[in-house]
Amino acid sequence: MGEDVAEKPKGKIVFVTIRMPDDKEHEIPLPAKIFSSGREGFYAQIPALVYDDEVYGGQIQIWKKTTKS
């Protein structure tokens, strides 16, 4: 579906809280993901988030850091 995902690990999820400038908070679930680079992490696409009567979209990516060779 256009995602750069090799596979989706099952059962892992993290929640990220976004606090807007008006102090309203939005909790975003991030399911586990293995990125096309092979790195493991978490990812979510945000289709719509309303702040100050404006609609925003975006994405959140978190990946496991690896040591450099």
mmCIF file of the N, C-alpha and C atoms, coordinates in Angstrom:
data_MODEL
# 
_entry.id   MODEL 
# 
loop_
_atom_site.group_PDB 
_atom_site.id 
_atom_site.type_symbol 
_atom_site.label_atom_id 
_atom_site.label_alt_id 
_atom_site.label_comp_id 
_atom_site.label_asym_id 
_atom_site.label_entity_id 
_atom_site.label_seq_id 
_atom_site.pdbx_PDB_ins_code 
_atom_site.Cartn_x 
_atom_site.Cartn_y 
_atom_site.Cartn_z 
_atom_site.occupancy 
_atom_site.B_iso_or_equiv 
_atom_site.pdbx_formal_charge 
_atom_site.auth_seq_id 
_atom_site.auth_comp_id 
_atom_site.auth_asym_id 
_atom_site.auth_atom_id 
_atom_site.pdbx_PDB_model_num 
ATOM 1   N N  . MET A 1 1  ? 0.817  -1.207 0.000  1.00 0.00 ? 1  MET A N  1 
ATOM 2   C CA . MET A 1 1  ? 0.000  0.000  0.000  1.00 0.00 ? 1  MET A CA 1 
ATOM 3   C C  . MET A 1 1  ? 0.852  1.259  0.000  1.00 0.00 ? 1  MET A C  1 
ATOM 4   N N  . GLY A 1 2  ? 1.997  1.219  -0.601 1.00 0.00 ? 2  GLY A N  1 
ATOM 5   C CA . GLY A 1 2  ? 2.845  2.385  -0.647 1.00 0.00 ? 2  GLY A CA 1 
ATOM 6   C C  . GLY A 1 2  ? 3.729  2.573  0.563  1.00 0.00 ? 2  GLY A C  1 
ATOM 7   N N  . GLU A 1 3  ? 3.580  1.743  1.595  1.00 0.00 ? 3  GLU A N  1 
ATOM 8   C CA . GLU A 1 3  ? 4.451  1.854  2.765  1.00 0.00 ? 3  GLU A CA 1 
ATOM 9   C C  . GLU A 1 3  ? 5.770  1.178  2.450  1.00 0.00 ? 3  GLU A C  1 
ATOM 10  N N  . ASP A 1 4  ? 6.863  1.741  2.977  1.00 0.00 ? 4  ASP A N  1 
ATOM 11  C CA . ASP A 1 4  ? 8.167  1.128  2.781  1.00 0.00 ? 4  ASP A CA 1 
ATOM 12  C C  . ASP A 1 4  ? 8.421  0.154  3.927  1.00 0.00 ? 4  ASP A C  1 
ATOM 13  N N  . VAL A 1 5  ? 7.652  -0.923 3.940  1.00 0.00 ? 5  VAL A N  1 
ATOM 14  C CA . VAL A 1 5  ? 7.740  -1.876 5.031  1.00 0.00 ? 5  VAL A CA 1 
ATOM 15  C C  . VAL A 1 5  ? 7.995  -3.261 4.467  1.00 0.00 ? 5  VAL A C  1 
ATOM 16  N N  . ALA A 1 6  ? 8.982  -3.952 5.024  1.00 0.00 ? 6  ALA A N  1 
ATOM 17  C CA . ALA A 1 6  ? 9.268  -5.313 4.606  1.00 0.00 ? 6  ALA A CA 1 
ATOM 18  C C  . ALA A 1 6  ? 8.277  -6.263 5.269  1.00 0.00 ? 6  ALA A C  1 
ATOM 19  N N  . GLU A 1 7  ? 8.012  -6.051 6.539  1.00 0.00 ? 7  GLU A N  1 
ATOM 20  C CA . GLU A 1 7  ? 7.051  -6.850 7.283  1.00 0.00 ? 7  GLU A CA 1 
ATOM 21  C C  . GLU A 1 7  ? 6.644  -6.074 8.517  1.00 0.00 ? 7  GLU A C  1 
ATOM 22  N N  . LYS A 1 8  ? 5.527  -6.467 9.106  1.00 0.00 ? 8  LYS A N  1 
ATOM 23  C CA . LYS A 1 8  ? 5.058  -5.820 10.326 1.00 0.00 ? 8  LYS A CA 1 
ATOM 24  C C  . LYS A 1 8  ? 5.156  -6.796 11.479 1.00 0.00 ? 8  LYS A C  1 
ATOM 25  N N  . PRO A 1 9  ? 6.026  -6.523 12.447 1.00 0.00 ? 9  PRO A N  1 
ATOM 26  C CA . PRO A 1 9  ? 6.071  -7.384 13.630 1.00 0.00 ? 9  PRO A CA 1 
ATOM 27  C C  . PRO A 1 9  ? 4.748  -7.269 14.381 1.00 0.00 ? 9  PRO A C  1 
ATOM 28  N N  . LYS A 1 10 ? 4.308  -8.341 14.968 1.00 0.00 ? 10 LYS A N  1 
ATOM 29  C CA . LYS A 1 10 ? 3.012  -8.335 15.653 1.00 0.00 ? 10 LYS A CA 1 
ATOM 30  C C  . LYS A 1 10 ? 3.177  -8.106 17.149 1.00 0.00 ? 10 LYS A C  1 
ATOM 31  N N  . GLY A 1 11 ? 2.186  -7.458 17.739 1.00 0.00 ? 11 GLY A N  1 
ATOM 32  C CA . GLY A 1 11 ? 2.098  -7.348 19.178 1.00 0.00 ? 11 GLY A CA 1 
ATOM 33  C C  . GLY A 1 11 ? 2.854  -6.200 19.820 1.00 0.00 ? 11 GLY A C  1 
ATOM 34  N N  . LYS A 1 12 ? 3.597  -5.426 19.081 1.00 0.00 ? 12 LYS A N  1 
ATOM 35  C CA . LYS A 1 12 ? 4.322  -4.306 19.679 1.00 0.00 ? 12 LYS A CA 1 
ATOM 36  C C  . LYS A 1 12 ? 3.677  -2.995 19.245 1.00 0.00 ? 12 LYS A C  1 
ATOM 37  N N  . ILE A 1 13 ? 3.496  -2.126 20.220 1.00 0.00 ? 13 ILE A N  1 
ATOM 38  C CA . ILE A 1 13 ? 2.938  -0.810 19.923 1.00 0.00 ? 13 ILE A CA 1 
ATOM 39  C C  . ILE A 1 13 ? 3.426  0.154  21.003 1.00 0.00 ? 13 ILE A C  1 
ATOM 40  N N  . VAL A 1 14 ? 3.720  1.378  20.599 1.00 0.00 ? 14 VAL A N  1 
ATOM 41  C CA . VAL A 1 14 ? 4.049  2.430  21.553 1.00 0.00 ? 14 VAL A CA 1 
ATOM 42  C C  . VAL A 1 14 ? 3.059  3.572  21.333 1.00 0.00 ? 14 VAL A C  1 
ATOM 43  N N  . PHE A 1 15 ? 2.909  4.415  22.333 1.00 0.00 ? 15 PHE A N  1 
ATOM 44  C CA . PHE A 1 15 ? 2.018  5.565  22.226 1.00 0.00 ? 15 PHE A CA 1 
ATOM 45  C C  . PHE A 1 15 ? 2.840  6.827  22.418 1.00 0.00 ? 15 PHE A C  1 
ATOM 46  N N  . VAL A 1 16 ? 2.640  7.780  21.524 1.00 0.00 ? 16 VAL A N  1 
ATOM 47  C CA . VAL A 1 16 ? 3.330  9.063  21.584 1.00 0.00 ? 16 VAL A CA 1 
ATOM 48  C C  . VAL A 1 16 ? 2.283  10.125 21.888 1.00 0.00 ? 16 VAL A C  1 
ATOM 49  N N  . THR A 1 17 ? 2.581  11.000 22.826 1.00 0.00 ? 17 THR A N  1 
ATOM 50  C CA . THR A 1 17 ? 1.680  12.100 23.150 1.00 0.00 ? 17 THR A CA 1 
ATOM 51  C C  . THR A 1 17 ? 2.243  13.382 22.544 1.00 0.00 ? 17 THR A C  1 
ATOM 52  N N  . ILE A 1 18 ? 1.418  14.033 21.741 1.00 0.00 ? 18 ILE A N  1 
ATOM 53  C CA . ILE A 1 18 ? 1.795  15.315 21.135 1.00 0.00 ? 18 ILE A CA 1 
ATOM 54  C C  . ILE A 1 18 ? 1.056  16.404 21.898 1.00 0.00 ? 18 ILE A C  1 
ATOM 55  N N  . ARG A 1 19 ? 1.803  17.358 22.427 1.00 0.00 ? 19 ARG A N  1 
ATOM 56  C CA . ARG A 1 19 ? 1.191  18.495 23.119 1.00 0.00 ? 19 ARG A CA 1 
ATOM 57  C C  . ARG A 1 19 ? 1.293  19.710 22.203 1.00 0.00 ? 19 ARG A C  1 
ATOM 58  N N  . MET A 1 20 ? 0.154  20.259 21.878 1.00 0.00 ? 20 MET A N  1 
ATOM 59  C CA . MET A 1 20 ? 0.090  21.401 20.975 1.00 0.00 ? 20 MET A CA 1 
ATOM 60  C C  . MET A 1 20 ? 0.353  22.695 21.766 1.00 0.00 ? 20 MET A C  1 
ATOM 61  N N  . PRO A 1 21 ? 0.629  23.803 21.073 1.00 0.00 ? 21 PRO A N  1 
ATOM 62  C CA . PRO A 1 21 ? 0.891  25.069 21.768 1.00 0.00 ? 21 PRO A CA 1 
ATOM 63  C C  . PRO A 1 21 ? -0.247 25.532 22.682 1.00 0.00 ? 21 PRO A C  1 
ATOM 64  N N  . ASP A 1 22 ? -1.483 25.084 22.413 1.00 0.00 ? 22 ASP A N  1 
ATOM 65  C CA . ASP A 1 22 ? -2.607 25.452 23.282 1.00 0.00 ? 22 ASP A CA 1 
ATOM 66  C C  . ASP A 1 22 ? -2.765 24.462 24.440 1.00 0.00 ? 22 ASP A C  1 
ATOM 67  N N  . ASP A 1 23 ? -1.785 23.591 24.644 1.00 0.00 ? 23 ASP A N  1 
ATOM 68  C CA . ASP A 1 23 ? -1.732 22.579 25.709 1.00 0.00 ? 23 ASP A CA 1 
ATOM 69  C C  . ASP A 1 23 ? -2.691 21.407 25.521 1.00 0.00 ? 23 ASP A C  1 
ATOM 70  N N  . LYS A 1 24 ? -3.414 21.335 24.411 1.00 0.00 ? 24 LYS A N  1 
ATOM 71  C CA . LYS A 1 24 ? -4.225 20.151 24.129 1.00 0.00 ? 24 LYS A CA 1 
ATOM 72  C C  . LYS A 1 24 ? -3.284 19.026 23.725 1.00 0.00 ? 24 LYS A C  1 
ATOM 73  N N  . GLU A 1 25 ? -3.604 17.809 24.184 1.00 0.00 ? 25 GLU A N  1 
ATOM 74  C CA . GLU A 1 25 ? -2.753 16.665 23.887 1.00 0.00 ? 25 GLU A CA 1 
ATOM 75  C C  . GLU A 1 25 ? -3.481 15.668 22.990 1.00 0.00 ? 25 GLU A C  1 
ATOM 76  N N  . HIS A 1 26 ? -2.718 15.037 22.112 1.00 0.00 ? 26 HIS A N  1 
ATOM 77  C CA . HIS A 1 26 ? -3.223 13.996 21.225 1.00 0.00 ? 26 HIS A CA 1 
ATOM 78  C C  . HIS A 1 26 ? -2.327 12.781 21.414 1.00 0.00 ? 26 HIS A C  1 
ATOM 79  N N  . GLU A 1 27 ? -2.935 11.626 21.682 1.00 0.00 ? 27 GLU A N  1 
ATOM 80  C CA . GLU A 1 27 ? -2.167 10.399 21.833 1.00 0.00 ? 27 GLU A CA 1 
ATOM 81  C C  . GLU A 1 27 ? -2.201 9.642  20.506 1.00 0.00 ? 27 GLU A C  1 
ATOM 82  N N  . ILE A 1 28 ? -1.025 9.318  19.990 1.00 0.00 ? 28 ILE A N  1 
ATOM 83  C CA . ILE A 1 28 ? -0.902 8.665  18.699 1.00 0.00 ? 28 ILE A CA 1 
ATOM 84  C C  . ILE A 1 28 ? -0.321 7.269  18.899 1.00 0.00 ? 28 ILE A C  1 
ATOM 85  N N  . PRO A 1 29 ? -1.039 6.202  18.468 1.00 0.00 ? 29 PRO A N  1 
ATOM 86  C CA . PRO A 1 29 ? -0.476 4.855  18.555 1.00 0.00 ? 29 PRO A CA 1 
ATOM 87  C C  . PRO A 1 29 ? 0.491  4.613  17.388 1.00 0.00 ? 29 PRO A C  1 
ATOM 88  N N  . LEU A 1 30 ? 1.635  4.030  17.689 1.00 0.00 ? 30 LEU A N  1 
ATOM 89  C CA . LEU A 1 30 ? 2.620  3.688  16.669 1.00 0.00 ? 30 LEU A CA 1 
ATOM 90  C C  . LEU A 1 30 ? 2.843  2.179  16.686 1.00 0.00 ? 30 LEU A C  1 
ATOM 91  N N  . PRO A 1 31 ? 2.327  1.467  15.683 1.00 0.00 ? 31 PRO A N  1 
ATOM 92  C CA . PRO A 1 31 ? 2.580  0.034  15.599 1.00 0.00 ? 31 PRO A CA 1 
ATOM 93  C C  . PRO A 1 31 ? 4.034  -0.233 15.207 1.00 0.00 ? 31 PRO A C  1 
ATOM 94  N N  . ALA A 1 32 ? 4.514  -1.419 15.570 1.00 0.00 ? 32 ALA A N  1 
ATOM 95  C CA . ALA A 1 32 ? 5.873  -1.829 15.219 1.00 0.00 ? 32 ALA A CA 1 
ATOM 96  C C  . ALA A 1 32 ? 6.016  -1.940 13.703 1.00 0.00 ? 32 ALA A C  1 
ATOM 97  N N  . LYS A 1 33 ? 7.224  -1.695 13.228 1.00 0.00 ? 33 LYS A N  1 
ATOM 98  C CA . LYS A 1 33 ? 7.480  -1.744 11.792 1.00 0.00 ? 33 LYS A CA 1 
ATOM 99  C C  . LYS A 1 33 ? 8.938  -2.114 11.563 1.00 0.00 ? 33 LYS A C  1 
ATOM 100 N N  . ILE A 1 34 ? 9.184  -2.865 10.517 1.00 0.00 ? 34 ILE A N  1 
ATOM 101 C CA . ILE A 1 34 ? 10.548 -3.071 10.036 1.00 0.00 ? 34 ILE A CA 1 
ATOM 102 C C  . ILE A 1 34 ? 10.657 -2.256 8.759  1.00 0.00 ? 34 ILE A C  1 
ATOM 103 N N  . PHE A 1 35 ? 11.524 -1.255 8.758  1.00 0.00 ? 35 PHE A N  1 
ATOM 104 C CA . PHE A 1 35 ? 11.670 -0.349 7.628  1.00 0.00 ? 35 PHE A CA 1 
ATOM 105 C C  . PHE A 1 35 ? 12.421 -1.040 6.487  1.00 0.00 ? 35 PHE A C  1 
ATOM 106 N N  . SER A 1 36 ? 12.345 -0.471 5.302  1.00 0.00 ? 36 SER A N  1 
ATOM 107 C CA . SER A 1 36 ? 13.000 -1.066 4.139  1.00 0.00 ? 36 SER A CA 1 
ATOM 108 C C  . SER A 1 36 ? 14.511 -1.165 4.323  1.00 0.00 ? 36 SER A C  1 
ATOM 109 N N  . SER A 1 37 ? 15.057 -0.359 5.209  1.00 0.00 ? 37 SER A N  1 
ATOM 110 C CA . SER A 1 37 ? 16.496 -0.414 5.506  1.00 0.00 ? 37 SER A CA 1 
ATOM 111 C C  . SER A 1 37 ? 16.845 -1.622 6.381  1.00 0.00 ? 37 SER A C  1 
ATOM 112 N N  . GLY A 1 38 ? 15.807 -2.282 6.924  1.00 0.00 ? 38 GLY A N  1 
ATOM 113 C CA . GLY A 1 38 ? 16.015 -3.402 7.823  1.00 0.00 ? 38 GLY A CA 1 
ATOM 114 C C  . GLY A 1 38 ? 15.963 -3.015 9.290  1.00 0.00 ? 38 GLY A C  1 
ATOM 115 N N  . ARG A 1 39 ? 15.956 -1.724 9.572  1.00 0.00 ? 39 ARG A N  1 
ATOM 116 C CA . ARG A 1 39 ? 15.875 -1.267 10.962 1.00 0.00 ? 39 ARG A CA 1 
ATOM 117 C C  . ARG A 1 39 ? 14.499 -1.556 11.544 1.00 0.00 ? 39 ARG A C  1 
ATOM 118 N N  . GLU A 1 40 ? 14.483 -1.897 12.827 1.00 0.00 ? 40 GLU A N  1 
ATOM 119 C CA . GLU A 1 40 ? 13.230 -2.122 13.533 1.00 0.00 ? 40 GLU A CA 1 
ATOM 120 C C  . GLU A 1 40 ? 12.816 -0.840 14.239 1.00 0.00 ? 40 GLU A C  1 
ATOM 121 N N  . GLY A 1 41 ? 11.523 -0.623 14.330 1.00 0.00 ? 41 GLY A N  1 
ATOM 122 C CA . GLY A 1 41 ? 11.053 0.566  15.020 1.00 0.00 ? 41 GLY A CA 1 
ATOM 123 C C  . GLY A 1 41 ? 9.542  0.634  15.056 1.00 0.00 ? 41 GLY A C  1 
ATOM 124 N N  . PHE A 1 42 ? 9.040  1.863  15.037 1.00 0.00 ? 42 PHE A N  1 
ATOM 125 C CA . PHE A 1 42 ? 7.610  2.121  15.126 1.00 0.00 ? 42 PHE A CA 1 
ATOM 126 C C  . PHE A 1 42 ? 7.268  3.254  14.164 1.00 0.00 ? 42 PHE A C  1 
ATOM 127 N N  . TYR A 1 43 ? 6.043  3.238  13.622 1.00 0.00 ? 43 TYR A N  1 
ATOM 128 C CA . TYR A 1 43 ? 5.684  4.203  12.583 1.00 0.00 ? 43 TYR A CA 1 
ATOM 129 C C  . TYR A 1 43 ? 4.175  4.451  12.588 1.00 0.00 ? 43 TYR A C  1 
ATOM 130 N N  . ALA A 1 44 ? 3.793  5.687  12.346 1.00 0.00 ? 44 ALA A N  1 
ATOM 131 C CA . ALA A 1 44 ? 2.386  6.013  12.154 1.00 0.00 ? 44 ALA A CA 1 
ATOM 132 C C  . ALA A 1 44 ? 2.250  7.159  11.155 1.00 0.00 ? 44 ALA A C  1 
ATOM 133 N N  . GLN A 1 45 ? 1.273  7.040  10.302 1.00 0.00 ? 45 GLN A N  1 
ATOM 134 C CA . GLN A 1 45 ? 0.875  8.107  9.386  1.00 0.00 ? 45 GLN A CA 1 
ATOM 135 C C  . GLN A 1 45 ? -0.266 8.842  10.069 1.00 0.00 ? 45 GLN A C  1 
ATOM 136 N N  . ILE A 1 46 ? -0.205 10.168 10.115 1.00 0.00 ? 46 ILE A N  1 
ATOM 137 C CA . ILE A 1 46 ? -1.265 10.968 10.734 1.00 0.00 ? 46 ILE A CA 1 
ATOM 138 C C  . ILE A 1 46 ? -2.026 11.658 9.605  1.00 0.00 ? 46 ILE A C  1 
ATOM 139 N N  . PRO A 1 47 ? -3.226 11.166 9.293  1.00 0.00 ? 47 PRO A N  1 
ATOM 140 C CA . PRO A 1 47 ? -3.966 11.743 8.173  1.00 0.00 ? 47 PRO A CA 1 
ATOM 141 C C  . PRO A 1 47 ? -4.524 13.135 8.466  1.00 0.00 ? 47 PRO A C  1 
ATOM 142 N N  . ALA A 1 48 ? -4.921 13.412 9.716  1.00 0.00 ? 48 ALA A N  1 
ATOM 143 C CA . ALA A 1 48 ? -5.483 14.722 10.034 1.00 0.00 ? 48 ALA A CA 1 
ATOM 144 C C  . ALA A 1 48 ? -5.407 14.986 11.532 1.00 0.00 ? 48 ALA A C  1 
ATOM 145 N N  . LEU A 1 49 ? -4.916 16.167 11.861 1.00 0.00 ? 49 LEU A N  1 
ATOM 146 C CA . LEU A 1 49 ? -4.827 16.622 13.243 1.00 0.00 ? 49 LEU A CA 1 
ATOM 147 C C  . LEU A 1 49 ? -5.213 18.095 13.228 1.00 0.00 ? 49 LEU A C  1 
ATOM 148 N N  . VAL A 1 50 ? -6.218 18.471 14.004 1.00 0.00 ? 50 VAL A N  1 
ATOM 149 C CA . VAL A 1 50 ? -6.718 19.849 13.966 1.00 0.00 ? 50 VAL A CA 1 
ATOM 150 C C  . VAL A 1 50 ? -6.094 20.649 15.094 1.00 0.00 ? 50 VAL A C  1 
ATOM 151 N N  . TYR A 1 51 ? -5.541 21.786 14.735 1.00 0.00 ? 51 TYR A N  1 
ATOM 152 C CA . TYR A 1 51 ? -4.998 22.733 15.708 1.00 0.00 ? 51 TYR A CA 1 
ATOM 153 C C  . TYR A 1 51 ? -5.334 24.139 15.237 1.00 0.00 ? 51 TYR A C  1 
ATOM 154 N N  . ASP A 1 52 ? -5.929 24.923 16.112 1.00 0.00 ? 52 ASP A N  1 
ATOM 155 C CA . ASP A 1 52 ? -6.237 26.328 15.820 1.00 0.00 ? 52 ASP A CA 1 
ATOM 156 C C  . ASP A 1 52 ? -7.025 26.461 14.509 1.00 0.00 ? 52 ASP A C  1 
ATOM 157 N N  . ASP A 1 53 ? -8.032 25.586 14.343 1.00 0.00 ? 53 ASP A N  1 
ATOM 158 C CA . ASP A 1 53 ? -8.897 25.572 13.159 1.00 0.00 ? 53 ASP A CA 1 
ATOM 159 C C  . ASP A 1 53 ? -8.156 25.292 11.854 1.00 0.00 ? 53 ASP A C  1 
ATOM 160 N N  . GLU A 1 54 ? -6.964 24.725 11.938 1.00 0.00 ? 54 GLU A N  1 
ATOM 161 C CA . GLU A 1 54 ? -6.193 24.330 10.757 1.00 0.00 ? 54 GLU A CA 1 
ATOM 162 C C  . GLU A 1 54 ? -5.988 22.818 10.832 1.00 0.00 ? 54 GLU A C  1 
ATOM 163 N N  . VAL A 1 55 ? -5.947 22.162 9.681  1.00 0.00 ? 55 VAL A N  1 
ATOM 164 C CA . VAL A 1 55 ? -5.761 20.715 9.638  1.00 0.00 ? 55 VAL A CA 1 
ATOM 165 C C  . VAL A 1 55 ? -4.322 20.415 9.221  1.00 0.00 ? 55 VAL A C  1 
ATOM 166 N N  . TYR A 1 56 ? -3.676 19.566 10.008 1.00 0.00 ? 56 TYR A N  1 
ATOM 167 C CA . TYR A 1 56 ? -2.300 19.165 9.753  1.00 0.00 ? 56 TYR A CA 1 
ATOM 168 C C  . TYR A 1 56 ? -2.248 17.661 9.506  1.00 0.00 ? 56 TYR A C  1 
ATOM 169 N N  . GLY A 1 57 ? -1.282 17.213 8.771  1.00 0.00 ? 57 GLY A N  1 
ATOM 170 C CA . GLY A 1 57 ? -1.015 15.793 8.559  1.00 0.00 ? 57 GLY A CA 1 
ATOM 171 C C  . GLY A 1 57 ? 0.465  15.549 8.783  1.00 0.00 ? 57 GLY A C  1 
ATOM 172 N N  . GLY A 1 58 ? 0.848  14.293 8.853  1.00 0.00 ? 58 GLY A N  1 
ATOM 173 C CA . GLY A 1 58 ? 2.271  14.020 9.025  1.00 0.00 ? 58 GLY A CA 1 
ATOM 174 C C  . GLY A 1 58 ? 2.529  12.565 9.313  1.00 0.00 ? 58 GLY A C  1 
ATOM 175 N N  . GLN A 1 59 ? 3.704  12.310 9.818  1.00 0.00 ? 59 GLN A N  1 
ATOM 176 C CA . GLN A 1 59 ? 4.084  10.960 10.180 1.00 0.00 ? 59 GLN A CA 1 
ATOM 177 C C  . GLN A 1 59 ? 5.085  10.987 11.317 1.00 0.00 ? 59 GLN A C  1 
ATOM 178 N N  . ILE A 1 60 ? 5.135  9.882  12.046 1.00 0.00 ? 60 ILE A N  1 
ATOM 179 C CA . ILE A 1 60 ? 6.081  9.742  13.146 1.00 0.00 ? 60 ILE A CA 1 
ATOM 180 C C  . ILE A 1 60 ? 6.853  8.453  12.913 1.00 0.00 ? 60 ILE A C  1 
ATOM 181 N N  . GLN A 1 61 ? 8.170  8.546  12.962 1.00 0.00 ? 61 GLN A N  1 
ATOM 182 C CA . GLN A 1 61 ? 9.038  7.384  12.820 1.00 0.00 ? 61 GLN A CA 1 
ATOM 183 C C  . GLN A 1 61 ? 9.985  7.324  14.005 1.00 0.00 ? 61 GLN A C  1 
ATOM 184 N N  . ILE A 1 62 ? 10.095 6.140  14.585 1.00 0.00 ? 62 ILE A N  1 
ATOM 185 C CA . ILE A 1 62 ? 11.058 5.898  15.644 1.00 0.00 ? 62 ILE A CA 1 
ATOM 186 C C  . ILE A 1 62 ? 11.751 4.599  15.291 1.00 0.00 ? 62 ILE A C  1 
ATOM 187 N N  . TRP A 1 63 ? 13.081 4.591  15.311 1.00 0.00 ? 63 TRP A N  1 
ATOM 188 C CA . TRP A 1 63 ? 13.788 3.366  14.975 1.00 0.00 ? 63 TRP A CA 1 
ATOM 189 C C  . TRP A 1 63 ? 14.875 3.075  15.972 1.00 0.00 ? 63 TRP A C  1 
ATOM 190 N N  . LYS A 1 64 ? 15.230 1.798  16.053 1.00 0.00 ? 64 LYS A N  1 
ATOM 191 C CA . LYS A 1 64 ? 16.267 1.341  16.978 1.00 0.00 ? 64 LYS A CA 1 
ATOM 192 C C  . LYS A 1 64 ? 17.627 1.777  16.429 1.00 0.00 ? 64 LYS A C  1 
ATOM 193 N N  . LYS A 1 65 ? 18.397 2.435  17.272 1.00 0.00 ? 65 LYS A N  1 
ATOM 194 C CA . LYS A 1 65 ? 19.740 2.864  16.882 1.00 0.00 ? 65 LYS A CA 1 
ATOM 195 C C  . LYS A 1 65 ? 20.657 1.650  16.842 1.00 0.00 ? 65 LYS A C  1 
ATOM 196 N N  . THR A 1 66 ? 21.498 1.618  15.860 1.00 0.00 ? 66 THR A N  1 
ATOM 197 C CA . THR A 1 66 ? 22.477 0.533  15.749 1.00 0.00 ? 66 THR A CA 1 
ATOM 198 C C  . THR A 1 66 ? 23.879 1.129  15.776 1.00 0.00 ? 66 THR A C  1 
ATOM 199 N N  . THR A 1 67 ? 24.832 0.341  16.217 1.00 0.00 ? 67 THR A N  1 
ATOM 200 C CA . THR A 1 67 ? 26.209 0.831  16.240 1.00 0.00 ? 67 THR A CA 1 
ATOM 201 C C  . THR A 1 67 ? 26.767 0.859  14.825 1.00 0.00 ? 67 THR A C  1 
ATOM 202 N N  . LYS A 1 68 ? 27.615 1.829  14.568 1.00 0.00 ? 68 LYS A N  1 
ATOM 203 C CA . LYS A 1 68 ? 28.231 1.950  13.248 1.00 0.00 ? 68 LYS A CA 1 
ATOM 204 C C  . LYS A 1 68 ? 29.374 0.962  13.133 1.00 0.00 ? 68 LYS A C  1 
ATOM 205 N N  . SER A 1 69 ? 29.512 0.389  11.969 1.00 0.00 ? 69 SER A N  1 
ATOM 206 C CA . SER A 1 69 ? 30.578 -0.585 11.733 1.00 0.00 ? 69 SER A CA 1 
ATOM 207 C C  . SER A 1 69 ? 31.909 0.091  11.502 1.00 0.00 ? 69 SER A C  1 
# 
